Amino acid sequence: MTDADRERLKTTFNQDPEQYDKSRPRYPEQVFAHLIEMAGLQPGEVLLEVGCGTGRFTIGLAKRRFRITCVELGENLAAVARRNLAPFPDVSVVVAPFETWEADGETFDLVYAAAAWHWIDPHVRYRKAAELLKPGGSLGIIGGGHAFPADADRFFYEIQEVYRQLGMEPAGELWPPPLPEDVPDMREEIEASGLFGEVQSRRFVWELMYSAEEYIDLLNTFSGHIALEPEKRGYLYRKVRELINARPDRSVRRHWLTIVSVARRLQVQHA
C-alpha cells in the first residue's frame, strides 16, 4: 500500500461506524486466549490498543479484566466504541492518530492492533510501540482477512470477473490467493524493525454464511468498496445479488483467517 492510498483510505471506516459495528465478524474466543498466553499477560495488566474501531476486539480483552487504553483515529468510530465499552470502567477511548499521540509517560504491558496495524505509518509504528512498552512488554499484531482454503466457495471465483471489469484487482496480488497455511505472518517485518524478538504466530480459520444483503453489508465496511465510485459500486452489488440469489440456498460461505503475531520488546543496548 502506498502512503497516498493509506492516507486516502484509512478514514473511510469513520463514515458509517454503525454499519461497521453491525457487519464485521466477531473474533473467535480462542484468538483472545492465545494472544494472552503468547504475551504472558496477567489480569489487571495495562494494555494499549492501536485503532480500536468500534471496540469489537477490545471487548474480548475487557471481559478478561485488563486495563485498556484505546487510541482511535475516527471520532465517529470512537463514539460507538465508548458506547460498546461503557460496561468496562477500566477501558478508555481517546481520539488521536497513534503516530502523534502522547502517553504522558505511561507505559504498557502489551501494545496491540487488530486489523489496524497496516493503517499506521510504517516509518513510525514499530519505534513508537517499542517506546510505549514496559521492559519485557509485548507487541501483538492481529491480522488476516478473507481466507481461501481448498474448499472455498466458488462464488468468489465467479465474482472475481466483475472485480476485474471494475479494475479492482490490487496490484501485485495473486489470484487465486494462497491457502491459509501459506499466508505469511508478520515475523519478517517485525524482526526487520530490530526492536522486537521472540516472535510467535498462530493462525485460525473459521467460516460464516451470508445472504446477499448481509454480504453487501459486509462489503460496505471495506475501505476499497466504500471509496468506490457509486456507479461501479452499484454494478458490483447487482452482480453479487444475482449470483447469490440464483443459488438454491441463496447464501454464500466466506472463510476468515486471523493470524496472531506476538513479539517481545528487545532490551536497548547502551554503548
N, C-alpha and C positions, 0 to 999 in steps of 0.2 A: 504494500500500500504506500502510495506517495504521501509526502507531507501535506500536499494540497488536498488530496482525497480524504485524508484523516481529518483535517480541519473542516472540510465541507460536510462530511457525513456524521461526525461524532455527535452533533447536536440534533440530528433528525429524531431521535428517540424521545426528545423532550416535547415534541409536537402533540402527541396523544398518549400520555402516560397511563391513562385508564385502559386503553386498548392493549398496551404493552403488559400491564399487570394481569389483565384477563387472559391473554392468549399465550404468553410464554410458559413453557412447561415447568413444573416443579422438579427440583433435583431429587433423585433417589436418596433415601436416608443413608444408604451405605457410603455415599460420597462424603457426607459430613463425618461419619465415623472414621473413615480412612484419613481424611485431612487432619483430624485431631490426633490420631495415632501417629501419623507421619511427622507432624510438627511437635509431638510430645507435649501437647497442651494439657493444662490442668484447669478445672473450673475456677472462675474468678480472674483468670489472667486477662491481659489487656490486648485487644486486637484493633487493627486499623483496616477498614475495607476501602478499597480504591474503586470508585464508580459503582455504588450500590444499586443504581437504578431505582426500582420501586421497593427494594428490600426483600426480594423473593429469596435470595440466597441467605441474606442476613438472618432471617427468621430461624433458619435451621441451626445457626450457632447461638442466637439469642436464647433459644429454648434450652440450651445446654449451659446457661448461666455464665457466659463470658461477658466482659465489659467491652463494648464495641463503639468505636467512633467511625462513622461513615462519611467519606468525602465524595460528594456528588456534584458534577458539573451542572446538571439541568435543574433549574428551580422547580419546574412542574413535577419532574420525577421525584425530587426530594420531598415535595409536599405529600405525594402519595406514600412514599417510604415512611415519613413521620406518622402518617395515619396507620399504616400497617404495623409499625413497630411501637405504637403507643402502649401496648401492654407490657413493654420491657423497659423499665426505668433506667437500666444501665446501658442503654443504647441511645446514641445521639447522632443526628444527621446535620452536617454542615454543607453549605453550598459554596463550592470553590473549585477551580481547576487544581488537580493534585499537584501539578508541576510547580505551582506558586504558593500552595497552601502552607501556612506556618503552624507548627505543632506547639509552639510556646514552650519548648524544652521537654515535652512529654515524649517518652519512648515506648515501644510496643513489643510484645512477645511474638506477635505474628502480624505481618503486613500481607494482605491477600487481595486478589481481584478475581471476580467470577464473570467471565465473558466480557471483560473490560480492559484487560492489560494491553491489548493491541491498539486501543484508542489513546494510550498515553504516549507522549513524546519519547521515542526510543533513545534519544540522547540524554534523557533525564531520569527515566523511570527506575533503573537499577541503582543508580547512585543515590537517588532520593530515598528509595526503600531501605537501602543499607544504612543511611544516616538516621532513619527513624526507628531502627530496631535496637533492642537491648542486646548486649553481648550474648551470643549464643541464640539469638532470636532467629525466626524463620521467615522466608518469603514463600507464599503459596500462590500459584497461578492455576486457576481452574478454567480450562478452555475446552474446545471441541466444536460441536455443531452437528450438522447433518451427517449421519453415518450411512455407508453403503456396504453392508455385508453381502455375502454371496446370494442371499435370498431377498435382496432389496426389492421393493415394489417396482414393477415395470412402469408404473405411471411416470416416474421421474426420468426414465429414458425417453418416454414418449413426449413429455412436456419440454424436454431439452431442445427439441427442434424449434419451438416457439421462442425460447430464450436466444437461440442463435439468430433467428429472424430479427429480434429486437436489439441485437448487439450487446447482450448482457452476459456474455461469457467472460469472466475475469481473465486478463492477460496472464499467460504462463501457467494456468491451472489445467490439469489433465482431466480428460473425460474418457471412460468413467473414472471417478475418484478412486483412490486406493482403498483397500479393505481396512476396517477399523484398526486391526492389529498392525497395519503398516503405516498408519498416520504418525508422523514424528511427534515426539513430545518436545518439551521446552529445554531439554538438557543442554544441547549445543549452545543455544542463545544464552542461557543462564551462566554456563561456565565461561563463555566468551567475555562476560562482563568483568571477570576477575574479582568479583566481590562476594561470590557465593560458592559453596561447595556442598559435598554430601547430597547430591541431587537424587531424589527418588521420584518415581512416577507410577501411577496406577490408572487404569482406564476402565470405563463402564459403558456398556451398550444396552439400551432399552428401546422400546417401541411404543408408539401411541397411534390410535386410529382417529381419523378426522373426516368429517363430512366436507363437502365442497366449501360451504360457508365458513366452517371452522378453520379450514386450511387457508382460505383467503384472509381470515382474521389474523392468522399467524404470519402470513406473508406481509401484512401491513405493519408488522413490528420489526421488519428487517430494513436496514438503512438504505440498501440499494433499491428496494421496492418503494419505500417512502419517497425517495428522491426521483423516482422515475416520472417522466412526462405523463400527464393524465391520460392522454390518448393511448400511449403504449401500455400503461398500467391497465386500462380498461380492456384492451385487446387481450392481454395476458390472462386476466381474470375470467374473461369469457371462455377462453380455451381451457382453463383449469376447471371451470364448471362443466363444460361439455364432456371432458374426459372422465371426470369423477362421476358425474350423474348418469353417464352411459353404462356404468358398471352395475352388476346385479345387486351388490350391497351398497352402492352409492357412497363408497368411502375409500380412503387411501391410508396406507400403513407407512408411517415415517419412522425410521430409526434415528436415535440420537446417540451421540458419542460425547462422553465427558472424560477429559484427561486431567488428572490432578497431579501437578508437579510441585514438589516442596524442596527447598534448599536452605541450608544453614548459612547465616552470615559469617564470613571469614573474619578472623581477628586481624586488625590493622597492624602491619609490621612497621614499627617506627625505626628510623635509622639511628 
